[in-house]
Amino acid sequence: MTDGGIRFDGRTLETQPLGGAETAFAELAQALAARGHQVEVRNNCDEPVTHRGVHWAPLSQGLPAAPDLYIANRGWQLLDLAADAKRCVFWIHNPAQYLLKLRFQRRLARRKPVIVFSGASHASTYPALGRGGERVIIPYGITDSFCHAAPREPPPPRAVFTSNPLRSLDWLLDIWQARIRPAVPQAELHVFAGAAVYGAAAKTDRMAPVLERAAALADFGVVLRGPVPKPQLVEELALARVFLYRGDEGETFCNAAAESQAMGVPGVVEDIACMSERIRNDKTGYVVSSRDAFADAAVALMVDDGLWRAQHRACLATQRVWGWAEAAREFARLAP
């Protein structure tokens, strides 16, 4: 498995905030190792390390010879590596129109890798005329630590936002200030977001004004918490009443929604990109199409204990049946 992005390794998942694509990459590596496979990762990690059965080393140290399965993660340059692999997989995490760029098309035509998408909406972003090999949908798994929450009684009205602040946090703050907080004066919105998740790739100059606005809304119950590692996020979601997130056209899976759903936290989202694949409308939350509907659904989940209990239990019953063990099984089936 190779990745050419930010610096991280398997330990990072447990000690620092990490973005969705990096989380998925590390989780898949560990799940494949747990199945008994020999897993070698080459990326921009600082030093060689073996963690949870996966051997990580810098890309500069070269790749093992003739792997059965080679998984290139995102970067077009990675398609030039491991030419002797028995089968090549190209795992993408963003809407796929960018694959139509010439540098991708040349390599996809030559190598014909299996292209792995995260869901039906994601797969629909790559036109039929695009080059490459077989197209396969394998959803992200859900990190196991999010899948053990027990049923609980309705908590106080604490909402959470756990995504990239550039993905419509400002939109949510508008609705929170104008509609949600006035209707539920004791409500709080805890914002777990910040540049630390994205390392050197963070767009700090664009994030700063949004986060500053969130911090300035303390009198409206907005609490700027910053990003946290996964173990702490589990603890925080165990206190949450509702997950609030508009969605984004750049979202192809949305770990934030999946994790909160697995913890039994109903969500309110707009019907954008993959969001209807993560939340079951009127069962584990609401998938809406307007600001007013968003505000009404958020308020209802924060004040109606019966409604919250029903959707909380539906989340626990239906939204954590696909983990990284299942995803790894499907990736392993791609080997010759």
Residue pairs with C-beta under 8 A, 6 or more apart in sequence:
1 25
1 28
1 29
1 39
1 40
1 41
1 42
1 70
1 71
1 73
2 41
2 42
2 43
2 59
2 63
2 70
2 71
2 72
2 73
2 75
2 78
2 81
2 82
3 22
3 25
3 41
3 43
3 44
3 73
3 74
3 75
3 78
4 43
4 44
4 59
4 73
4 74
4 75
4 77
4 78
5 21
5 22
5 43
5 44
5 73
5 74
5 75
5 201
6 19
6 22
6 44
6 198
6 199
6 200
6 201
7 44
7 45
7 46
7 199
7 200
8 16
8 18
8 22
8 26
8 43
8 44
8 45
8 199
9 26
9 41
9 43
9 45
9 46
9 49
9 51
9 56
10 26
10 29
10 30
10 41
10 49
10 51
10 52
10 54
10 56
11 49
11 51
12 18
12 22
12 26
13 23
13 26
13 27
13 230
14 229
14 230
14 231
15 229
16 196
16 229
17 194
17 196
17 197
17 227
17 228
17 229
18 26
18 197
18 229
18 230
19 197
19 198
20 93
20 140
20 253
20 254
20 255
20 256
21 73
21 74
21 93
23 143
23 230
23 255
24 93
24 140
24 141
24 253
24 255
25 43
25 73
25 91
27 140
27 141
27 143
27 324
27 327
28 71
28 141
28 324
28 327
28 328
28 331
29 39
29 41
29 54
30 39
30 51
30 52
30 53
30 54
30 324
31 141
31 323
31 324
31 325
31 327
31 328
32 39
32 54
32 328
32 331
32 332
33 39
33 52
33 53
33 54
34 52
34 53
34 325
34 328
35 325
35 328
35 329
35 332
37 332
39 53
39 54
39 55
40 54
40 55
40 57
40 63
40 64
40 67
41 54
41 55
41 56
41 57
42 56
42 57
42 58
42 59
42 61
42 62
42 63
43 56
43 58
43 59
44 58
44 59
45 56
45 57
45 58
46 58
47 58
48 55
48 56
48 57
48 58
48 61
49 55
49 56
50 56
63 70
63 81
63 82
65 84
66 84
66 85
66 86
67 82
67 85
67 86
68 85
68 86
68 87
68 335
68 336
69 85
69 86
69 87
69 89
69 331
69 332
69 334
69 335
69 336
70 81
70 82
70 85
70 87
70 88
70 89
71 89
71 91
71 331
72 78
72 79
72 81
72 82
72 88
72 89
72 90
72 91
72 113
73 91
73 93
74 91
74 92
74 93
74 94
76 103
76 104
76 107
79 88
79 90
79 107
79 108
79 111
79 113
80 107
82 88
86 335
86 336
87 114
87 334
87 335
87 336
88 111
88 113
88 114
89 113
89 114
89 115
89 116
89 331
89 334
90 108
90 113
90 114
90 115
90 116
90 132
91 116
92 99
92 115
92 116
92 117
93 118
93 252
93 253
94 250
94 252
95 122
95 125
95 249
95 250
95 252
95 273
96 115
96 117
96 122
96 123
96 125
96 126
96 130
97 125
97 126
97 127
98 104
99 105
99 108
99 115
99 126
99 130
99 132
100 127
100 130
105 130
105 131
108 115
108 130
108 131
108 132
108 133
109 131
109 132
111 133
112 131
112 132
112 133
113 132
113 133
114 133
114 134
114 135
114 136
114 334
115 126
115 132
115 133
115 134
115 135
115 136
116 136
116 137
116 138
116 331
117 123
117 126
117 135
117 136
117 137
117 138
117 252
118 137
118 138
118 139
118 140
118 252
118 253
118 274
119 137
119 139
119 252
119 253
119 274
119 277
120 137
120 277
121 252
121 273
121 274
121 277
122 137
122 252
122 253
122 274
123 135
123 137
125 252
126 135
136 330
136 334
138 327
138 330
138 331
139 253
139 322
139 327
140 253
140 255
140 258
140 327
141 322
141 323
141 324
141 325
141 326
141 327
141 328
142 258
142 259
142 262
142 320
142 322
142 323
142 324
143 230
143 259
143 323
143 324
144 323
144 324
145 230
145 231
145 234
146 230
146 234
146 237
146 259
146 262
146 263
146 320
147 262
147 320
147 323
149 237
149 238
149 262
149 263
149 264
149 316
151 264
151 312
151 313
151 316
152 238
152 264
152 312
153 309
154 241
154 305
154 308
154 309
154 312
155 239
155 240
155 241
156 186
156 188
156 241
157 184
157 186
157 187
157 188
157 241
157 242
157 302
157 303
158 187
158 188
158 189
158 190
158 239
158 240
158 241
159 176
159 180
159 187
159 188
159 189
159 190
159 240
159 241
159 242
159 243
159 244
159 298
159 302
160 189
160 190
160 191
160 192
160 236
160 237
160 240
160 242
160 243
160 244
160 260
160 265
161 169
161 172
161 189
161 190
161 191
161 192
161 193
161 243
161 244
161 245
162 192
162 193
162 233
162 237
162 243
162 245
162 256
162 259
162 260
163 169
163 193
163 245
163 248
163 254
163 256
164 193
164 197
164 198
164 248
165 191
165 193
165 194
165 207
165 210
165 211
165 214
166 203
166 206
166 207
166 210
167 245
167 246
167 247
167 248
167 250
167 251
168 245
168 246
168 247
168 248
169 191
169 193
169 210
169 211
169 214
170 210
170 213
171 246
172 189
172 244
172 245
172 246
173 210
173 213
173 214
173 217
173 222
174 291
175 291
175 294
175 295
175 298
176 189
176 217
176 220
176 221
176 222
176 244
177 217
177 220
178 295
179 291
179 292
179 295
179 299
180 187
180 189
180 295
180 298
180 299
180 302
181 187
181 189
181 220
181 221
183 295
183 299
183 303
184 299
184 302
184 303
186 221
187 221
187 302
188 221
188 222
188 223
189 220
189 221
189 222
189 223
189 244
190 223
190 225
190 236
190 240
191 211
191 214
191 222
191 223
191 224
191 225
192 225
192 226
192 227
192 228
192 233
192 236
193 211
193 214
193 226
193 227
194 207
194 211
194 226
194 227
195 202
195 203
195 204
195 207
196 202
196 226
196 227
197 227
211 224
214 222
214 224
215 222
215 224
225 236
228 236
233 259
234 263
237 259
237 260
237 263
237 265
238 263
240 260
240 263
240 265
241 265
241 301
241 302
241 308
242 265
242 266
242 267
242 268
242 285
242 298
242 301
242 302
242 308
243 256
243 257
243 260
243 261
243 265
243 266
243 267
243 268
243 285
244 267
244 268
244 294
244 298
245 254
245 256
245 257
245 267
245 268
245 269
245 275
246 269
246 270
246 272
246 294
247 254
247 269
247 270
247 271
247 272
247 273
247 274
247 275
248 272
248 273
249 272
249 273
250 273
251 272
251 273
251 274
251 275
252 273
252 274
253 274
253 278
254 274
254 275
254 278
257 267
257 269
257 275
257 278
257 279
258 278
258 319
260 267
261 267
261 278
261 279
261 284
261 285
261 315
261 319
261 320
262 315
262 319
262 320
263 315
264 312
264 313
264 315
264 316
265 312
265 315
266 284
266 285
266 286
266 301
266 308
266 311
266 312
266 315
267 278
267 279
267 284
267 285
267 286
268 285
268 286
268 288
268 294
268 297
268 298
268 301
269 275
269 278
269 279
269 285
269 286
269 287
269 288
270 287
270 288
270 289
270 294
271 287
271 288
271 289
275 287
276 287
279 285
279 286
279 287
280 314
280 318
280 319
281 287
283 311
283 314
283 318
284 311
284 314
284 315
284 318
284 319
285 297
285 301
285 311
285 315
286 293
286 294
286 297
286 301
288 294
288 297
300 307
301 307
301 308
301 311
302 308
